[in-house]
């Protein structure tokens, strides 16, 4: 995925799955392992932030429903 594309949670998960498959394959070179690990970390941080934001938004919505 290009860095400047609009990333979604689903696209980040799909890229992570692709990286895992590549890392598990016999064709994954040790030279590429560092780059794959680094990209995985970026994607995991994005997914974690997205999940935390969504959790906070849902808590606000549920709190509003309780106050009505």
Predicted model as a PDB file, atoms N, CA, C, CB and O in Angstrom, pLDDT in the B-factor column:
MODEL        1                                                                  
ATOM      1  N   UNK A   1       0.842  -1.175   0.000  1.00 46.00           N  
ATOM      2  CA  UNK A   1       0.000   0.000   0.000  1.00 46.00           C  
ATOM      3  C   UNK A   1       0.885   1.234   0.000  1.00 46.00           C  
ATOM      4  CB  UNK A   1      -0.957   0.000   1.211  1.00 46.00           C  
ATOM      5  O   UNK A   1       1.879   1.304   0.723  1.00 46.00           O  
ATOM      6  N   UNK A   2       0.519   2.182  -0.799  1.00 48.00           N  
ATOM      7  CA  UNK A   2       1.252   3.444  -0.855  1.00 48.00           C  
ATOM      8  C   UNK A   2       1.028   4.204   0.451  1.00 48.00           C  
ATOM      9  CB  UNK A   2       0.803   4.301  -2.082  1.00 48.00           C  
ATOM     10  O   UNK A   2      -0.060   4.169   1.024  1.00 48.00           O  
ATOM     11  N   UNK A   3       2.067   4.885   0.908  1.00 52.00           N  
ATOM     12  CA  UNK A   3       1.975   5.634   2.156  1.00 52.00           C  
ATOM     13  C   UNK A   3       0.949   6.760   2.060  1.00 52.00           C  
ATOM     14  CB  UNK A   3       3.339   6.202   2.530  1.00 52.00           C  
ATOM     15  O   UNK A   3       0.299   7.086   3.054  1.00 52.00           O  
ATOM     16  N   UNK A   4       0.795   7.356   0.882  1.00 41.00           N  
ATOM     17  CA  UNK A   4      -0.083   8.517   0.764  1.00 41.00           C  
ATOM     18  C   UNK A   4      -1.539   8.158   0.493  1.00 41.00           C  
ATOM     19  CB  UNK A   4       0.414   9.410  -0.325  1.00 41.00           C  
ATOM     20  O   UNK A   4      -2.386   9.049   0.434  1.00 41.00           O  
ATOM     21  N   UNK A   5      -1.846   6.888   0.328  1.00 64.00           N  
ATOM     22  CA  UNK A   5      -3.235   6.474   0.154  1.00 64.00           C  
ATOM     23  C   UNK A   5      -3.981   6.599   1.472  1.00 64.00           C  
ATOM     24  CB  UNK A   5      -3.316   5.029  -0.376  1.00 64.00           C  
ATOM     25  O   UNK A   5      -3.380   6.531   2.544  1.00 64.00           O  
ATOM     26  N   UNK A   6      -5.279   6.781   1.386  1.00 87.00           N  
ATOM     27  CA  UNK A   6      -6.108   6.809   2.583  1.00 87.00           C  
ATOM     28  C   UNK A   6      -6.217   5.386   3.128  1.00 87.00           C  
ATOM     29  CB  UNK A   6      -7.523   7.407   2.279  1.00 87.00           C  
ATOM     30  O   UNK A   6      -6.815   4.517   2.493  1.00 87.00           O  
ATOM     31  N   UNK A   7      -5.644   5.155   4.294  1.00 94.00           N  
ATOM     32  CA  UNK A   7      -5.653   3.821   4.872  1.00 94.00           C  
ATOM     33  C   UNK A   7      -6.919   3.614   5.691  1.00 94.00           C  
ATOM     34  CB  UNK A   7      -4.406   3.596   5.741  1.00 94.00           C  
ATOM     35  O   UNK A   7      -7.383   4.515   6.390  1.00 94.00           O  
ATOM     36  N   UNK A   8      -7.460   2.420   5.590  1.00 96.00           N  
ATOM     37  CA  UNK A   8      -8.592   2.025   6.417  1.00 96.00           C  
ATOM     38  C   UNK A   8      -8.142   0.869   7.303  1.00 96.00           C  
ATOM     39  CB  UNK A   8      -9.831   1.623   5.541  1.00 96.00           C  
ATOM     40  O   UNK A   8      -7.106   0.248   7.066  1.00 96.00           O  
ATOM     41  N   UNK A   9      -8.930   0.602   8.310  1.00 97.00           N  
ATOM     42  CA  UNK A   9      -8.632  -0.526   9.198  1.00 97.00           C  
ATOM     43  C   UNK A   9      -8.588  -1.824   8.390  1.00 97.00           C  
ATOM     44  CB  UNK A   9      -9.688  -0.628  10.336  1.00 97.00           C  
ATOM     45  O   UNK A   9      -7.690  -2.647   8.566  1.00 97.00           O  
ATOM     46  N   UNK A  10      -9.560  -1.992   7.513  1.00 97.00           N  
ATOM     47  CA  UNK A  10      -9.628  -3.223   6.709  1.00 97.00           C  
ATOM     48  C   UNK A  10      -8.415  -3.377   5.803  1.00 97.00           C  
ATOM     49  CB  UNK A  10     -10.899  -3.234   5.867  1.00 97.00           C  
ATOM     50  O   UNK A  10      -7.882  -4.478   5.662  1.00 97.00           O  
ATOM     51  N   UNK A  11      -7.976  -2.286   5.189  1.00 97.00           N  
ATOM     52  CA  UNK A  11      -6.820  -2.381   4.302  1.00 97.00           C  
ATOM     53  C   UNK A  11      -5.543  -2.648   5.097  1.00 97.00           C  
ATOM     54  CB  UNK A  11      -6.670  -1.094   3.477  1.00 97.00           C  
ATOM     55  O   UNK A  11      -4.649  -3.347   4.620  1.00 97.00           O  
ATOM     56  N   UNK A  12      -5.456  -2.095   6.305  1.00 98.00           N  
ATOM     57  CA  UNK A  12      -4.287  -2.345   7.156  1.00 98.00           C  
ATOM     58  C   UNK A  12      -4.241  -3.810   7.581  1.00 98.00           C  
ATOM     59  CB  UNK A  12      -4.312  -1.429   8.401  1.00 98.00           C  
ATOM     60  O   UNK A  12      -3.175  -4.426   7.566  1.00 98.00           O  
ATOM     61  N   UNK A  13      -5.378  -4.368   7.955  1.00 98.00           N  
ATOM     62  CA  UNK A  13      -5.445  -5.779   8.338  1.00 98.00           C  
ATOM     63  C   UNK A  13      -5.082  -6.672   7.149  1.00 98.00           C  
ATOM     64  CB  UNK A  13      -6.856  -6.132   8.867  1.00 98.00           C  
ATOM     65  O   UNK A  13      -4.355  -7.653   7.302  1.00 98.00           O  
ATOM     66  N   UNK A  14      -5.589  -6.329   5.973  1.00 98.00           N  
ATOM     67  CA  UNK A  14      -5.277  -7.114   4.776  1.00 98.00           C  
ATOM     68  C   UNK A  14      -3.775  -7.082   4.488  1.00 98.00           C  
ATOM     69  CB  UNK A  14      -6.067  -6.582   3.559  1.00 98.00           C  
ATOM     70  O   UNK A  14      -3.186  -8.103   4.134  1.00 98.00           O  
ATOM     71  N   UNK A  15      -3.166  -5.921   4.638  1.00 97.00           N  
ATOM     72  CA  UNK A  15      -1.726  -5.825   4.403  1.00 97.00           C  
ATOM     73  C   UNK A  15      -0.947  -6.620   5.452  1.00 97.00           C  
ATOM     74  CB  UNK A  15      -1.280  -4.353   4.413  1.00 97.00           C  
ATOM     75  O   UNK A  15       0.048  -7.269   5.130  1.00 97.00           O  
ATOM     76  N   UNK A  16      -1.400  -6.568   6.704  1.00 98.00           N  
ATOM     77  CA  UNK A  16      -0.753  -7.363   7.755  1.00 98.00           C  
ATOM     78  C   UNK A  16      -0.833  -8.854   7.437  1.00 98.00           C  
ATOM     79  CB  UNK A  16      -1.402  -7.079   9.124  1.00 98.00           C  
ATOM     80  O   UNK A  16       0.147  -9.579   7.608  1.00 98.00           O  
ATOM     81  N   UNK A  17      -1.983  -9.311   6.980  1.00 98.00           N  
ATOM     82  CA  UNK A  17      -2.147 -10.720   6.624  1.00 98.00           C  
ATOM     83  C   UNK A  17      -1.208 -11.104   5.481  1.00 98.00           C  
ATOM     84  CB  UNK A  17      -3.607 -11.010   6.233  1.00 98.00           C  
ATOM     85  O   UNK A  17      -0.632 -12.192   5.474  1.00 98.00           O  
ATOM     86  N   UNK A  18      -1.064 -10.200   4.520  1.00 97.00           N  
ATOM     87  CA  UNK A  18      -0.153 -10.441   3.393  1.00 97.00           C  
ATOM     88  C   UNK A  18       1.292 -10.535   3.892  1.00 97.00           C  
ATOM     89  CB  UNK A  18      -0.286  -9.312   2.331  1.00 97.00           C  
ATOM     90  O   UNK A  18       2.052 -11.396   3.449  1.00 97.00           O  
ATOM     91  N   UNK A  19       1.660  -9.654   4.807  1.00 96.00           N  
ATOM     92  CA  UNK A  19       3.017  -9.672   5.358  1.00 96.00           C  
ATOM     93  C   UNK A  19       3.279 -10.967   6.114  1.00 96.00           C  
ATOM     94  CB  UNK A  19       3.239  -8.468   6.284  1.00 96.00           C  
ATOM     95  O   UNK A  19       4.351 -11.558   5.986  1.00 96.00           O  
ATOM     96  N   UNK A  20       2.307 -11.407   6.897  1.00 96.00           N  
ATOM     97  CA  UNK A  20       2.461 -12.658   7.645  1.00 96.00           C  
ATOM     98  C   UNK A  20       2.667 -13.830   6.684  1.00 96.00           C  
ATOM     99  CB  UNK A  20       1.225 -12.912   8.544  1.00 96.00           C  
ATOM    100  O   UNK A  20       3.543 -14.669   6.895  1.00 96.00           O  
ATOM    101  N   UNK A  21       1.855 -13.878   5.629  1.00 95.00           N  
ATOM    102  CA  UNK A  21       2.019 -14.960   4.644  1.00 95.00           C  
ATOM    103  C   UNK A  21       3.414 -14.908   4.017  1.00 95.00           C  
ATOM    104  CB  UNK A  21       0.932 -14.861   3.540  1.00 95.00           C  
ATOM    105  O   UNK A  21       4.059 -15.940   3.833  1.00 95.00           O  
ATOM    106  N   UNK A  22       3.866 -13.706   3.695  1.00 94.00           N  
ATOM    107  CA  UNK A  22       5.189 -13.558   3.090  1.00 94.00           C  
ATOM    108  C   UNK A  22       6.295 -13.993   4.051  1.00 94.00           C  
ATOM    109  CB  UNK A  22       5.413 -12.109   2.656  1.00 94.00           C  
ATOM    110  O   UNK A  22       7.255 -14.654   3.654  1.00 94.00           O  
ATOM    111  N   UNK A  23       6.146 -13.611   5.321  1.00 93.00           N  
ATOM    112  CA  UNK A  23       7.156 -13.980   6.312  1.00 93.00           C  
ATOM    113  C   UNK A  23       7.190 -15.489   6.549  1.00 93.00           C  
ATOM    114  CB  UNK A  23       6.892 -13.255   7.628  1.00 93.00           C  
ATOM    115  O   UNK A  23       8.244 -16.047   6.855  1.00 93.00           O  
ATOM    116  N   UNK A  24       6.052 -16.141   6.410  1.00 93.00           N  
ATOM    117  CA  UNK A  24       5.977 -17.584   6.635  1.00 93.00           C  
ATOM    118  C   UNK A  24       6.420 -18.394   5.420  1.00 93.00           C  
ATOM    119  CB  UNK A  24       4.567 -17.971   7.013  1.00 93.00           C  
ATOM    120  O   UNK A  24       6.662 -19.597   5.523  1.00 93.00           O  
ATOM    121  N   UNK A  25       6.525 -17.734   4.276  1.00 91.00           N  
ATOM    122  CA  UNK A  25       6.894 -18.460   3.062  1.00 91.00           C  
ATOM    123  C   UNK A  25       8.390 -18.711   3.021  1.00 91.00           C  
ATOM    124  CB  UNK A  25       6.455 -17.687   1.817  1.00 91.00           C  
ATOM    125  O   UNK A  25       9.178 -18.035   3.682  1.00 91.00           O  
ATOM    126  N   UNK A  26       8.749 -19.686   2.240  1.00 88.00           N  
ATOM    127  CA  UNK A  26      10.162 -20.018   2.068  1.00 88.00           C  
ATOM    128  C   UNK A  26      10.901 -18.959   1.262  1.00 88.00           C  
ATOM    129  CB  UNK A  26      10.304 -21.367   1.392  1.00 88.00           C  
ATOM    130  O   UNK A  26      12.131 -18.910   1.275  1.00 88.00           O  
ATOM    131  N   UNK A  27      10.151 -18.110   0.559  1.00 89.00           N  
ATOM    132  CA  UNK A  27      10.792 -17.112  -0.302  1.00 89.00           C  
ATOM    133  C   UNK A  27      11.151 -15.820   0.443  1.00 89.00           C  
ATOM    134  CB  UNK A  27       9.880 -16.785  -1.467  1.00 89.00           C  
ATOM    135  O   UNK A  27      11.744 -14.918  -0.149  1.00 89.00           O  
ATOM    136  N   UNK A  28      10.808 -15.720   1.706  1.00 87.00           N  
ATOM    137  CA  UNK A  28      11.116 -14.511   2.483  1.00 87.00           C  
ATOM    138  C   UNK A  28      12.603 -14.512   2.844  1.00 87.00           C  
ATOM    139  CB  UNK A  28      10.233 -14.430   3.777  1.00 87.00           C  
ATOM    140  O   UNK A  28      13.097 -15.404   3.534  1.00 87.00           O  
ATOM    141  N   UNK A  29      13.284 -13.500   2.361  1.00 88.00           N  
ATOM    142  CA  UNK A  29      14.721 -13.424   2.642  1.00 88.00           C  
ATOM    143  C   UNK A  29      14.964 -12.712   3.968  1.00 88.00           C  
ATOM    144  CB  UNK A  29      15.463 -12.695   1.501  1.00 88.00           C  
ATOM    145  O   UNK A  29      14.163 -11.886   4.406  1.00 88.00           O  
ATOM    146  N   UNK A  30      16.051 -13.042   4.574  1.00 89.00           N  
ATOM    147  CA  UNK A  30      16.428 -12.408   5.837  1.00 89.00           C  
ATOM    148  C   UNK A  30      16.659 -10.914   5.636  1.00 89.00           C  
ATOM    149  CB  UNK A  30      17.690 -13.071   6.421  1.00 89.00           C  
ATOM    150  O   UNK A  30      16.474 -10.119   6.557  1.00 89.00           O  
ATOM    151  N   UNK A  31      17.067 -10.538   4.418  1.00 88.00           N  
ATOM    152  CA  UNK A  31      17.315  -9.131   4.103  1.00 88.00           C  
ATOM    153  C   UNK A  31      16.017  -8.320   4.106  1.00 88.00           C  
ATOM    154  CB  UNK A  31      18.007  -9.007   2.741  1.00 88.00           C  
ATOM    155  O   UNK A  31      16.030  -7.128   4.414  1.00 88.00           O  
ATOM    156  N   UNK A  32      14.922  -8.950   3.772  1.00 92.00           N  
ATOM    157  CA  UNK A  32      13.625  -8.274   3.705  1.00 92.00           C  
ATOM    158  C   UNK A  32      12.886  -8.311   5.038  1.00 92.00           C  
ATOM    159  CB  UNK A  32      12.765  -8.906   2.626  1.00 92.00           C  
ATOM    160  O   UNK A  32      11.916  -7.575   5.227  1.00 92.00           O  
ATOM    161  N   UNK A  33      13.322  -9.142   5.947  1.00 93.00           N  
ATOM    162  CA  UNK A  33      12.630  -9.345   7.220  1.00 93.00           C  
ATOM    163  C   UNK A  33      12.519  -8.063   8.041  1.00 93.00           C  
ATOM    164  CB  UNK A  33      13.347 -10.403   8.030  1.00 93.00           C  
ATOM    165  O   UNK A  33      11.474  -7.799   8.635  1.00 93.00           O  
ATOM    166  N   UNK A  34      13.565  -7.280   8.078  1.00 92.00           N  
ATOM    167  CA  UNK A  34      13.555  -6.031   8.849  1.00 92.00           C  
ATOM    168  C   UNK A  34      12.514  -5.048   8.302  1.00 92.00           C  
ATOM    169  CB  UNK A  34      14.952  -5.382   8.829  1.00 92.00           C  
ATOM    170  O   UNK A  34      11.777  -4.430   9.071  1.00 92.00           O  
ATOM    171  N   UNK A  35      12.456  -4.909   6.991  1.00 95.00           N  
ATOM    172  CA  UNK A  35      11.488  -3.998   6.375  1.00 95.00           C  
ATOM    173  C   UNK A  35      10.059  -4.469   6.630  1.00 95.00           C  
ATOM    174  CB  UNK A  35      11.745  -3.882   4.864  1.00 95.00           C  
ATOM    175  O   UNK A  35       9.177  -3.657   6.909  1.00 95.00           O  
ATOM    176  N   UNK A  36       9.833  -5.762   6.535  1.00 96.00           N  
ATOM    177  CA  UNK A  36       8.493  -6.302   6.784  1.00 96.00           C  
ATOM    178  C   UNK A  36       8.084  -6.101   8.241  1.00 96.00           C  
ATOM    179  CB  UNK A  36       8.442  -7.795   6.423  1.00 96.00           C  
ATOM    180  O   UNK A  36       6.937  -5.758   8.528  1.00 96.00           O  
ATOM    181  N   UNK A  37       9.013  -6.314   9.146  1.00 96.00           N  
ATOM    182  CA  UNK A  37       8.729  -6.124  10.566  1.00 96.00           C  
ATOM    183  C   UNK A  37       8.425  -4.660  10.868  1.00 96.00           C  
ATOM    184  CB  UNK A  37       9.910  -6.607  11.417  1.00 96.00           C  
ATOM    185  O   UNK A  37       7.513  -4.360  11.638  1.00 96.00           O  
ATOM    186  N   UNK A  38       9.178  -3.760  10.272  1.00 96.00           N  
ATOM    187  CA  UNK A  38       8.960  -2.332  10.472  1.00 96.00           C  
ATOM    188  C   UNK A  38       7.592  -1.902   9.954  1.00 96.00           C  
ATOM    189  CB  UNK A  38      10.058  -1.529   9.782  1.00 96.00           C  
ATOM    190  O   UNK A  38       6.881  -1.149  10.620  1.00 96.00           O  
ATOM    191  N   UNK A  39       7.225  -2.378   8.768  1.00 97.00           N  
ATOM    192  CA  UNK A  39       5.920  -2.037   8.199  1.00 97.00           C  
ATOM    193  C   UNK A  39       4.802  -2.620   9.058  1.00 97.00           C  
ATOM    194  CB  UNK A  39       5.806  -2.553   6.747  1.00 97.00           C  
ATOM    195  O   UNK A  39       3.769  -1.981   9.259  1.00 97.00           O  
ATOM    196  N   UNK A  40       5.010  -3.824   9.559  1.00 97.00           N  
ATOM    197  CA  UNK A  40       4.008  -4.447  10.430  1.00 97.00           C  
ATOM    198  C   UNK A  40       3.772  -3.605  11.671  1.00 97.00           C  
ATOM    199  CB  UNK A  40       4.444  -5.862  10.830  1.00 97.00           C  
ATOM    200  O   UNK A  40       2.633  -3.439  12.107  1.00 97.00           O  
ATOM    201  N   UNK A  41       4.840  -3.078  12.236  1.00 98.00           N  
ATOM    202  CA  UNK A  41       4.713  -2.233  13.424  1.00 98.00           C  
ATOM    203  C   UNK A  41       3.898  -0.979  13.116  1.00 98.00           C  
ATOM    204  CB  UNK A  41       6.100  -1.845  13.957  1.00 98.00           C  
ATOM    205  O   UNK A  41       3.049  -0.581  13.914  1.00 98.00           O  
ATOM    206  N   UNK A  42       4.147  -0.360  11.978  1.00 97.00           N  
ATOM    207  CA  UNK A  42       3.372   0.820  11.568  1.00 97.00           C  
ATOM    208  C   UNK A  42       1.891   0.480  11.447  1.00 97.00           C  
ATOM    209  CB  UNK A  42       3.898   1.376  10.229  1.00 97.00           C  
ATOM    210  O   UNK A  42       1.031   1.222  11.921  1.00 97.00           O  
ATOM    211  N   UNK A  43       1.608  -0.639  10.812  1.00 98.00           N  
ATOM    212  CA  UNK A  43       0.224  -1.058  10.609  1.00 98.00           C  
ATOM    213  C   UNK A  43      -0.457  -1.395  11.935  1.00 98.00           C  
ATOM    214  CB  UNK A  43       0.169  -2.263   9.672  1.00 98.00           C  
ATOM    215  O   UNK A  43      -1.620  -1.048  12.144  1.00 98.00           O  
ATOM    216  N   UNK A  44       0.257  -2.062  12.819  1.00 98.00           N  
ATOM    217  CA  UNK A  44      -0.309  -2.407  14.128  1.00 98.00           C  
ATOM    218  C   UNK A  44      -0.616  -1.156  14.947  1.00 98.00           C  
ATOM    219  CB  UNK A  44       0.656  -3.316  14.904  1.00 98.00           C  
ATOM    220  O   UNK A  44      -1.646  -1.092  15.618  1.00 98.00           O  
ATOM    221  N   UNK A  45       0.263  -0.169  14.896  1.00 98.00           N  
ATOM    222  CA  UNK A  45       0.021   1.091  15.605  1.00 98.00           C  
ATOM    223  C   UNK A  45      -1.215   1.786  15.048  1.00 98.00           C  
ATOM    224  CB  UNK A  45       1.247   2.020  15.500  1.00 98.00           C  
ATOM    225  O   UNK A  45      -2.027   2.313  15.808  1.00 98.00           O  
ATOM    226  N   UNK A  46      -1.362   1.789  13.723  1.00 97.00           N  
ATOM    227  CA  UNK A  46      -2.531   2.390  13.092  1.00 97.00           C  
ATOM    228  C   UNK A  46      -3.805   1.677  13.549  1.00 97.00           C  
ATOM    229  CB  UNK A  46      -2.404   2.336  11.554  1.00 97.00           C  
ATOM    230  O   UNK A  46      -4.786   2.321  13.923  1.00 97.00           O  
ATOM    231  N   UNK A  47      -3.780   0.337  13.515  1.00 98.00           N  
ATOM    232  CA  UNK A  47      -4.962  -0.440  13.905  1.00 98.00           C  
ATOM    233  C   UNK A  47      -5.319  -0.215  15.372  1.00 98.00           C  
ATOM    234  CB  UNK A  47      -4.724  -1.932  13.649  1.00 98.00           C  
ATOM    235  O   UNK A  47      -6.494  -0.082  15.713  1.00 98.00           O  
ATOM    236  N   UNK A  48      -4.316  -0.174  16.232  1.00 98.00           N  
ATOM    237  CA  UNK A  48      -4.563   0.056  17.657  1.00 98.00           C  
ATOM    238  C   UNK A  48      -5.208   1.421  17.878  1.00 98.00           C  
ATOM    239  CB  UNK A  48      -3.250  -0.047  18.457  1.00 98.00           C  
ATOM    240  O   UNK A  48      -6.173   1.539  18.633  1.00 98.00           O  
ATOM    241  N   UNK A  49      -4.681   2.446  17.223  1.00 97.00           N  
ATOM    242  CA  UNK A  49      -5.244   3.795  17.360  1.00 97.00           C  
ATOM    243  C   UNK A  49      -6.678   3.841  16.837  1.00 97.00           C  
ATOM    244  CB  UNK A  49      -4.373   4.822  16.607  1.00 97.00           C  
ATOM    245  O   UNK A  49      -7.541   4.478  17.441  1.00 97.00           O  
ATOM    246  N   UNK A  50      -6.930   3.170  15.722  1.00 97.00           N  
ATOM    247  CA  UNK A  50      -8.279   3.145  15.142  1.00 97.00           C  
ATOM    248  C   UNK A  50      -9.252   2.448  16.089  1.00 97.00           C  
ATOM    249  CB  UNK A  50      -8.269   2.434  13.767  1.00 97.00           C  
ATOM    250  O   UNK A  50     -10.377   2.914  16.272  1.00 97.00           O  
ATOM    251  N   UNK A  51      -8.831   1.344  16.688  1.00 97.00           N  
ATOM    252  CA  UNK A  51      -9.698   0.626  17.628  1.00 97.00           C  
ATOM    253  C   UNK A  51      -9.969   1.464  18.883  1.00 97.00           C  
ATOM    254  CB  UNK A  51      -9.060  -0.720  18.020  1.00 97.00           C  
ATOM    255  O   UNK A  51     -11.092   1.476  19.387  1.00 97.00           O  
ATOM    256  N   UNK A  52      -8.958   2.154  19.381  1.00 98.00           N  
ATOM    257  CA  UNK A  52      -9.147   2.987  20.566  1.00 98.00           C  
ATOM    258  C   UNK A  52     -10.098   4.145  20.269  1.00 98.00           C  
ATOM    259  CB  UNK A  52      -7.798   3.524  21.064  1.00 98.00           C  
ATOM    260  O   UNK A  52     -10.962   4.462  21.088  1.00 98.00           O  
ATOM    261  N   UNK A  53      -9.947   4.774  19.111  1.00 97.00           N  
ATOM    262  CA  UNK A  53     -10.825   5.870  18.726  1.00 97.00           C  
ATOM    263  C   UNK A  53     -12.269   5.386  18.593  1.00 97.00           C  
ATOM    264  CB  UNK A  53     -10.350   6.498  17.410  1.00 97.00           C  
ATOM    265  O   UNK A  53     -13.199   6.035  19.071  1.00 97.00           O  
ATOM    266  N   UNK A  54     -12.439   4.252  17.946  1.00 97.00           N  
ATOM    267  CA  UNK A  54     -13.781   3.691  17.767  1.00 97.00           C  
ATOM    268  C   UNK A  54     -14.398   3.340  19.118  1.00 97.00           C  
ATOM    269  CB  UNK A  54     -13.733   2.442  16.861  1.00 97.00           C  
ATOM    270  O   UNK A  54     -15.583   3.585  19.342  1.00 97.00           O  
ATOM    271  N   UNK A  55     -13.605   2.771  20.011  1.00 97.00           N  
ATOM    272  CA  UNK A  55     -14.087   2.433  21.350  1.00 97.00           C  
ATOM    273  C   UNK A  55     -14.564   3.683  22.091  1.00 97.00           C  
ATOM    274  CB  UNK A  55     -12.981   1.731  22.155  1.00 97.00           C  
ATOM    275  O   UNK A  55     -15.625   3.672  22.716  1.00 97.00           O  
ATOM    276  N   UNK A  56     -13.784   4.751  22.021  1.00 97.00           N  
ATOM    277  CA  UNK A  56     -14.165   6.003  22.693  1.00 97.00           C  
ATOM    278  C   UNK A  56     -15.453   6.575  22.109  1.00 97.00           C  
ATOM    279  CB  UNK A  56     -13.036   7.040  22.577  1.00 97.00           C  
ATOM    280  O   UNK A  56     -16.321   7.043  22.846  1.00 97.00           O  
ATOM    281  N   UNK A  57     -15.574   6.534  20.773  1.00 97.00           N  
ATOM    282  CA  UNK A  57     -16.781   7.042  20.126  1.00 97.00           C  
ATOM    283  C   UNK A  57     -18.012   6.238  20.539  1.00 97.00           C  
ATOM    284  CB  UNK A  57     -16.620   7.011  18.607  1.00 97.00           C  
ATOM    285  O   UNK A  57     -19.074   6.803  20.802  1.00 97.00           O  
ATOM    286  N   UNK A  58     -17.859   4.923  20.592  1.00 96.00           N  
ATOM    287  CA  UNK A  58     -18.983   4.072  20.993  1.00 96.00           C  
ATOM    288  C   UNK A  58     -19.382   4.310  22.448  1.00 96.00           C  
ATOM    289  CB  UNK A  58     -18.629   2.601  20.788  1.00 96.00           C  
ATOM    290  O   UNK A  58     -20.568   4.307  22.777  1.00 96.00           O  
ATOM    291  N   UNK A  59     -18.404   4.514  23.307  1.00 96.00           N  
ATOM    292  CA  UNK A  59     -18.713   4.801  24.709  1.00 96.00           C  
ATOM    293  C   UNK A  59     -19.494   6.105  24.834  1.00 96.00           C  
ATOM    294  CB  UNK A  59     -17.423   4.875  25.541  1.00 96.00           C  
ATOM    295  O   UNK A  59     -20.420   6.191  25.640  1.00 96.00           O  
ATOM    296  N   UNK A  60     -19.137   7.117  24.051  1.00 95.00           N  
ATOM    297  CA  UNK A  60     -19.855   8.392  24.068  1.00 95.00           C  
ATOM    298  C   UNK A  60     -21.291   8.208  23.598  1.00 95.00           C  
ATOM    299  CB  UNK A  60     -19.139   9.427  23.187  1.00 95.00           C  
ATOM    300  O   UNK A  60     -22.225   8.750  24.190  1.00 95.00           O  
ATOM    301  N   UNK A  61     -21.455   7.444  22.534  1.00 95.00           N  
ATOM    302  CA  UNK A  61     -22.796   7.200  21.999  1.00 95.00           C  
ATOM    303  C   UNK A  61     -23.652   6.458  23.022  1.00 95.00           C  
ATOM    304  CB  UNK A  61     -22.718   6.395  20.683  1.00 95.00           C  
ATOM    305  O   UNK A  61     -24.810   6.813  23.244  1.00 95.00           O  
ATOM    306  N   UNK A  62     -23.089   5.445  23.633  1.00 95.00           N  
ATOM    307  CA  UNK A  62     -23.840   4.678  24.636  1.00 95.00           C  
ATOM    308  C   UNK A  62     -24.172   5.540  25.856  1.00 95.00           C  
ATOM    309  CB  UNK A  62     -23.039   3.435  25.072  1.00 95.00           C  
ATOM    310  O   UNK A  62     -25.248   5.405  26.438  1.00 95.00           O  
ATOM    311  N   UNK A  63     -23.249   6.423  26.240  1.00 93.00           N  
ATOM    312  CA  UNK A  63     -23.509   7.321  27.368  1.00 93.00           C  
ATOM    313  C   UNK A  63     -24.668   8.260  27.025  1.00 93.00           C  
ATOM    314  CB  UNK A  63     -22.234   8.137  27.729  1.00 93.00           C  
ATOM    315  O   UNK A  63     -25.512   8.535  27.878  1.00 93.00           O  
ATOM    316  N   UNK A  64     -24.713   8.747  25.795  1.00 91.00           N  
ATOM    317  CA  UNK A  64     -25.818   9.617  25.366  1.00 91.00           C  
ATOM    318  C   UNK A  64     -27.139   8.878  25.409  1.00 91.00           C  
ATOM    319  CB  UNK A  64     -25.569  10.153  23.953  1.00 91.00           C  
ATOM    320  O   UNK A  64     -28.152   9.454  25.807  1.00 91.00           O  
ATOM    321  N   UNK A  65     -27.152   7.622  25.010  1.00 91.00           N  
ATOM    322  CA  UNK A  65     -28.372   6.836  25.046  1.00 91.00           C  
ATOM    323  C   UNK A  65     -28.860   6.614  26.469  1.00 91.00           C  
ATOM    324  CB  UNK A  65     -28.154   5.508  24.364  1.00 91.00           C  
ATOM    325  O   UNK A  65     -30.065   6.620  26.717  1.00 91.00           O  
ATOM    326  N   UNK A  66     -27.947   6.422  27.394  1.00 89.00           N  
ATOM    327  CA  UNK A  66     -28.319   6.231  28.783  1.00 89.00           C  
ATOM    328  C   UNK A  66     -28.897   7.505  29.409  1.00 89.00           C  
ATOM    329  CB  UNK A  66     -27.118   5.765  29.575  1.00 89.00           C  
ATOM    330  O   UNK A  66     -29.725   7.432  30.317  1.00 89.00           O  
ATOM    331  N   UNK A  67     -28.465   8.651  28.930  1.00 85.00           N  
ATOM    332  CA  UNK A  67     -28.914   9.934  29.481  1.00 85.00           C  
ATOM    333  C   UNK A  67     -30.234  10.393  28.902  1.00 85.00           C  
ATOM    334  CB  UNK A  67     -27.875  10.989  29.240  1.00 85.00           C  
ATOM    335  O   UNK A  67     -30.758  11.423  29.325  1.00 85.00           O  
ATOM    336  N   UNK A  68     -30.786   9.668  27.954  1.00 80.00           N  
ATOM    337  CA  UNK A  68     -32.057  10.102  27.350  1.00 80.00           C  
ATOM    338  C   UNK A  68     -33.223   9.503  28.072  1.00 80.00           C  
ATOM    339  CB  UNK A  68     -32.121   9.727  25.879  1.00 80.00           C  
ATOM    340  O   UNK A  68     -34.371   9.756  27.706  1.00 80.00           O  
TER     341      UNK A  68                                                      
ENDMDL                                                                          
END                                                                             
